[in-house]
Amino acid sequence: MQHFLKLVLGIGFACDLATSAFAHAFLDHATPGVGETVQGAPSELELHFTQDLVPAFSGVSLKAEGGQAVPVGKPSFGPANTLHARIGHALKPGTYVVNWHVVSVDTHHTQGSYKFTVAP
């Protein structure tokens, strides 16, 4: 009986860990895509997450290859798990870094970054 109880408790603990691991909003896909080389400058960043977001605590920034900030507009959200941000001006050829931070509706904070390249 004691062995059975330990097994049940162990399975319950593993399930709790698995549920906690999926209780965060992670980047699912983006436009421009992660690591993608695009022809022509994109006018907008569009990031799709695995959970709905809390707009007041979520945002995005963009930097050029040398670390200079590139202006982006205030993010808009919709559908609830998608963040949109207009890029302030046409991007020159080069590599750019998108930095994002979000809070999911279950109040968990995640952040990350990815690169994309604008072809010459």
DAGI-V123654 format. One line per field, one symbol per residue. ss: DSSP state (H for helix, E for strand, - for the rest). psi: psi as a letter, one per 40 degrees, with the letter a starting at -180 (. if undefined). burial: b if it has 16 or more other C-alpha atoms within 10 Angstrom, else e. Layout:
ss=???
psi=???
burial=???
This chain:
ss=-HHHHHHHHHHHHHHHHHHHH-----EEEEE-----EE-----EEEEEE---E-HHH-EEEEEE----EE-E---EE----EEEEEE------EEEEEEEEEEE----EEEEEEEEEE--
psi=dddddddddddddddddddddefihihdiihiiheihihihieihhhhieiiihddfiiiihiideehhhhiihiihhieehhhhhhdihhiiahihhhihihieeehhiiaiiiihhi.
burial=eeeeeeeeeeeeeeeeeeeeeebbbbbeebebbbebbbeebeebbbbbbbbbbbbeebbbbbbbeeeeebebeebbbeebbbbbbbbeeebebebbbbebbbbbbeeebeeeebbbbbee
